[in-house]
Amino acid sequence: MEFGFYRQGLWARDLVEVSSDPAVLHDGNFWAVVLTYEGECTFARFADVRREAEHEFFEAASRIVWNAPQSQWRSSLNENEYQEAVANVRSAIARGDVYQINLCRILEAPTTASNLAALIPRLNARNPAPYLTSIELPGLSIASASPELLLRRTSRTITSSPIKGTARERTGFLEKDHAENIMIVDLVRHDFGAICSTGSIHIPRLLQVEEHPGLYHLVSDVQGELKPEVQWREIFDAVLPAGSISGAPKSSALDLISRLEPTRRGPYCGALGWVQGDQAELAVGIRTFWLDSGSIKFGTGAGITWGSDPKLEWAETELKAARLLSIINSD
């Protein structure tokens, strides 16, 4: 399949150029955006940008033969190692180093696949997501079923919808889930403070229960008005990595994550989406598959607080991964 970008009926193809400079986003053209958790930037411009092209894209993607991984998935942290890392986070919280972090592990399996566009019809059928995304660029292949909005921009208004809190049932949320969500909402408000006009930041929605395939999430909205002349580089610096997949305080959380997680996250927990002029939609790169050196990778994680039970946090990472892995593990 040719290089391109797909989301919600929008299909961009006929690649013109690829850049790592956020300044290109101010030229008014449509740009696909991939930002890794570690901060690498990839921006791709296309000659052909079509809207309402869902049927056309799905027909093309469905013609690609999918060969499922034939080996067991390996985890960057096994169950004992992950639970030990949770215990280390709780110790850091007890010392006052952090209040909360999102602790992740990366799953990988060998694959012969050369691109992941074939996964999009499968994911759409069995795990529909509001930010279902396909990205095929030179050296980069991503299929994401992200449910989380990192940033929507409409002129000067920006909105983020952090997800914190996961349960199997609508009534299954714990006190720690609500506390986590509110903590991350405060963090996003703080991030917005660097780029939004004073007094413009508000919370249109707090602790809303949303149903997603196989589980429920708590979701809130944070909204503000951008300061005049704010550049995209400043916006990315302010909001990335997302609070929901890092922790609070963010700088301390990032430092602790770098010491506890043995593997780079890459596009997982980064940002995936598009920018066109003063319009944009970027999703958090969760529920995301990507190719890397002959392997297919997938990340899963859980938010850790003082009230976390290591066994339950491991189970949450399993819950988040199980449905998506089952979808791609069959030919």
Steps between C-alpha positions, in 0.01 A plus 500: 500500500630847418616740767216687664298606803143402590261608777121531517443497125792733429756335271820684405733344243756579230782589737672829415745555785593397852640741758603501867459877540175619668535831314367333182159465667440873461486490119126421490541161329368171635767316701483158660668508840689233695667601825672231706493485877871585494437814293596407143283680242381377159281722284380379159338709223288341229380614158162322520285559810152348476216523748209258521733234356429229760362247253786558257766460769344193661464332161870555428609391850284186484689380193823475703567150630560495875742242638454474875806468726591133532695529826404590858504867594790601725460769764767753594395440863365164615235474771744491791712781358196718438364445850842580645503823296156588641641450850789732411254767384310472828828547686573810293153633584564435870822703474309785335687470169182455291123482549419271209664347194388293204711185497518323162640191338560424132386175341663376179489204264688417178307582183536478124260791449632796303216735599209506744224657289333159481428523874273804466189318366548233768530756778204697368280189499593361842646794694355823357677806635442873452860556383558190289813589301717352227842652426728361230818701438856408401634299795180549700189280517233557767146376565330661797162458666550787742200611705671809646512856368829674575421826323229640276554848364234716337644844429628610844293255709679185615352200680656194663302202633720300737399144584580374848313216666425158349241242609332190359156626608342846499474493880842341554711814546702530820565812706853500360359525144314822580801644685729416207273668247473820701876503552564477126236764424696736728820407317345573159372834631856577605634400157242722329605789723821542301318551169149625587375844594457567870149417622402306187567146628192313619361147546187439288481132606632320808505126582267395218460121467558388141444149365769358273532149357549262792542766770396838643706816550470823698548798265522874563540803272736795542457800271672835451570783255849518352708811557554707183792389280557168679701268274453124456839430655384677818174303502682166466750599770213586736276195456744214428533241629132495594429513873282190486790283381779664703399610849518778755706701556587438137876559516544268798270240343699500176822448692356207697353343184842516331649303791225236527416425136772311309368575148432815300130567444539650152165597343320332791396778740604762245257689276337401169285720281493794266545876479366736234541869564327585829309171505639181654411167656763301688428179690713348773686205348342228713338173381765524229694249288819585313773323305860508616788297353303191408273510804149623567473690827217603729507690830280468804510670839320609814494805722672440833408686820560437870175301503613264222506124546786355286295194400202712396721737299652206311147373435404842360787485249381153400141621460602787275709271278288183481230611258735670256751214494220252432395704197838485330607154613284331236556498124 
